[in-house]
Amino acid sequence: MHVAKIATKRNGRIYDSFLVRQSYREGDKVMHRTIANLSALPLPAINAIRSVLRGETLTSAQSAFDIQRSLPHGHVLSVLGMVRKLGLDKLIASQPGRERDLVVGMIVNRLLEPASKLATTRLWNTTTLAETLAIVDADEDDLYAALDWLGERQEKIEKKLAARHLMDGGLVLYDLSSTYLEGRHCELAAIGYSRDGRRNTLQIEFGMTTDQVGRPVAVEVFKGNTADPATVASAVDRIRNRFGLQDVVLVGDRGMLTSARIEALKEHGGVAWISSLRSPQIQALVDNGLLQMGLFDVRNLAEITSPDFPGERLVVCKNPLLAKERARKRESLLQDTELELNKIVARTSAGRLTDAGEIGVAVGKVIHGRKVAKHFVREIAEGKFTYQRNQAGIDAEAALDGIYVIRTSVEIDRLAAPDVVISYKRLTEVERAFRGLKSMDMQLRPVHHYLDRRVRAHVFLCMLAYYVQWHLERAWAPLLFRDEEPPLRADPIVPAQRSAAAARKARSGRLPDGTRAHNLRSLLAEMATLTRNRVAPAGMDVVQPFTMLATPTPLQARALTLLELTASSL
């Protein structure tokens, strides 16, 4: 028996029929007997019957192959693909080598699942990363050795990054942060001002240099009790001597570029700066009549000069939104303080607190803890405590709400006043980098190393990982909760506004096509479901297994397209 395909023509159309037929002879003639009509069956079923009638053995596709191993691959493909697209591996070392592969593996893993060196080696076999880089056999000692190797190359790598992203005449952003350490044996560890809010905890400080859009170029680690201004000289030396830049504009905050540090910069030459004034300096401008509030009756920005700042331009700004927020915070602090002070008044009136010294200690804890001592007039005696607001001082401070003054040595023909303001506000990009490094994305903190060279190399490794993240987030902007273009800034004073498209994404949690918007972490998790599988024919030991990638989902395919990658790029 066999399956025959019969074509018939009816009403001008061709119709195919599939018949099970038995052939037999009558004398010299071959005859056919129709056993069944299969035309109503789906074509796969018809083909299966045809195969059975031919004597072939059928088996299910599921039992025909064994999937020997299935590993998450899409997130490795994305991050490692970006590393290679950026040429970061070649920038680390021009020639391939095991140390380079191990460093690249640690950078990629820092984005996928940040962990200690020992935990990282235990994660090697949970993705395709180690297999792709041929570092499956690496242990924690290999990673420590590669980290030391990276530390020795830091200056060369930073010089290459600077050549790529910095240029004479451009902006260079610099800021300082801190992070705490575990253990007490690191030579760099010291107690200092903690940006993490962990008082009396050993820490290190690290200063980061970026280009004007926030791309990290260099990082330097300092002892944990180093004053902010003391790090500027090192940053300037790096920019001038190591990077070979002779004309730059250094942007730093007022705690970094103090008056004393600016005087030192003047001696260098070739380094202009943009910073801001502290509140007492702004008050002095008002007291001297150089800054008049009437300037802001019809505008929110004005440029003035002062003999106290010779050769500098002072750009005075007033932000109504900032003024409103500062007024709200001050009033909230005052009211909270009065609630606590009233409790002390009640205790003294009831005779439960009578000693003047003890009253003073209790009052001090309240007013100094909230930093509002200057706003209250207090009278303390044995068994007596009264207070009232220093309304004149409060009004004087409120008059400067929303006022900030940016100081710069940049000539007006090089940067107009609005551009000076925008340049100073670019420091938020460095702050964004610090948040990325210390968040769950990168987990720079806490630092577990105790050798100072490894602490420095660890911070540098995290900086390189953020360099990759910076480019990933911009390439994937259409899929993330972020603007695809720089935020709109019609006025340099008011906060930058999200585009309408970004606002819709934030409000609805959806992309324009109705699919979910992501953050970087959730998108990498989605990419991880794109697996790479090792497959072998069932029961055929002599046949070599082969690799098969899962079919990308529409989201995964779009994400790879945005990175200019394909599923088979690695």
Residue, then its C-alpha position, 0 to 999 in steps of 0.5 A: m500500500h502507498v499514499a497517492k496524490i491525485a490532482t483533479k480539475r473541477n470548475g477551472r480549479i485544481y484540487d489535490s486528493f490524497l488516497v491510500r491505495q493498494s496495487y495488484r495485478e490482473g494478468d499483465k495489468v497493474m490495478h489500484r484499489t482505493i482503501a481510504n481518502l486522507s484528504a481531510l487530514p493535515l499534511p503532517a499526518i498524511n506524510a506520517i502515514r506515507s512514511v509508515l507505509r514505506g516501512e520507516t520507523l517514526t519517533s517523536a521529535q522530543s525523543a529524537f534528541d537529548i538536550q545535554r545542557s541549557l545555559p542562560h546566554g542572552h545577557v552574556l551576549s549583550v554585555l560581552g558584545m558591548v565590551r567588544k563593540l566598544g573595543l574595551d578588551k583591546l583597550i585593556a590589552s592589545q594582545p589576547g591573553r588569559e589575564r585579559d580574558l579573566v578581567v573581561g569576565m570579571i567586568v561582565n560578571r560585575l554587570l550580570e551578578p556582582a559577587s566576590k571573587l570566590a563567588t564569581t568562580r562558583l557562578w562560572n558554570t551558571t551562564t555561558l560567560a566562562e565557556t565563551l571566554a575559555i576561563v571555565d577552569a579559573d579559580e579565585d587565585d587566578l582572579y586575584a592575580a588578574l586583578d593585580w595585573l589590571g591594577e598595574r595597567q590602570e594608568k595606561i588604560e585611563k590614558k587611552l580612555a582620555a584620548r578617546h573621550l577628552m579633548d583640549g578646550g573641553l569640559v572635564l567633570y570631577d567629584l569625590s565619593s566614599t564607601y565603607l570597608e569590611g575589616r580593619h587592615c587596609e592601609l587606606a582605611a580611615i574614619g572620615y566624612s561618610r557619603d553613605g551615612r555610616r558614621n565612625t566606619l572605616q572607609i576609602e574615598f575615590g575621585m572620578t573624572t568623566d567627560q562632559v556627558g558623564r562617561p568615566v575616564a579615570v578614578e583614583v582612591f584616597k585614604g578615607n579621611t582625605a579632605d575633598p580639596a586635597t584630591v584636586a591637585s592629583a586630578v589636575d596633575r593627571i589631566r595635565n601630565r598623564f593625559g597631555l591636555q593643556d587647555v581644559v575647563l574643570v567642573g567641581d562642586r564648592g566643597m571641592l574647588t574651594s577658594a584656596r584650591i582655585e588659587a592653586l589652580k591659577e598657578h598651573g595655567g591652562v586649567a579654567w574652572i567652574s564651581s559655586l559659592r558657599s552660603p556665607q559668600i553669597q550673604a557677603l555679596v548681599d551685605n556689600g550691595l553687589l547682589q540685589m534681589g531686585l535683579f530677579d524681578v523679571r529674570n532668573l539669571a544675572e552676571i555680576t563681578s566682585p572685588d573679592f573674586p578678581g578675574e572671575r565671573l559670578v553667575v547668579c541664579k534664582n530657582p523658584l522651585l528650589a526656593k519653595e522646597r527650601a522654605r518647606k524643609r526649613e519650616s518642617l525642621l522648625q516645627d519638629t524642633e519646637l515639638e521637642l523643645n516643648k517637651i523640655v519646657a514641660r519637663t522643666s515646668a513640672g520640676r522633672l528637669t531642674d539643673a541648668g547644665e542638664i537642660g542645656v545638654a537636652v536643648g543642644k541635642v535637639i537644636h544641633g541635631r537638626k542644625v537649626a540652633k541659629h534660628f532660636v533664641r534660648e534662655i536657660a536657668e535653674g529650673k527654667f527654659t524658654y525659647q522663641r524663634n529668631q525671626a529676623g535670622i529666619d527672614a534673612e536666610a529665607a531671602l536667599d532661598g533658591i539663590y545660588v552663585i556659580r563662579t568661573s574663570v572661563e571667558i564670556d566669549r567661550l561660555a555665555a552665562p546660561d552655558v556656564v550654568i548648564s556646564y555646572k549642572r553636568l556634575t549630576e552625571v558624575e553623581r549618577a555614576f557614583r549611584g550606579l557604582k554603589s547600587m545593587d547594579m555594581q555593588l562596589r561597596p562594601v570593599h572586602h579587600y585589605l591590600d591597598r593595591r587590590v582596593r584600588a584595582h577593585v574600584f577601577l574594575c567597577m569603573l570599567a564595568y560602569y563604562v560598559q553600563w553607560h553605553l548599554e543604557r544609552a543603546w537600550a534607551p528605547l526599551l528603558f525608563r529613560d529619554e532616548e535623547p538628552p532631556l529638554r532644557a529650555d531654561p538653564i535654571v529650571p530642572a530639565q524636563r523629560s520628553a513626552a515619550a519618556a513621561r508616558k513610559a514612566r506614567s504607564g510603564r509601557l513602551p509605545d507598542g504596549t509592551r513593558a518598559h524596563n530598567l537595566r536589571s530587568l532587561l538583562a534578566e529578560m535577555a538571560t532567558l535566551t539560552r544556548n543549548r548543547v544537543a545530541p541525537a538520542g542513543m547515538d553516542v558516536v555523534q558529536p553534540f551540537t550547539m543550538l540557540a533558542t529563538p529570540t523573543p521579539l523583545q530579545a531580537r529588538a534589544l540585540t538589534l539596538l546593540e547591533l548584534t545578532a544571536s550568533s554574534l559570540 
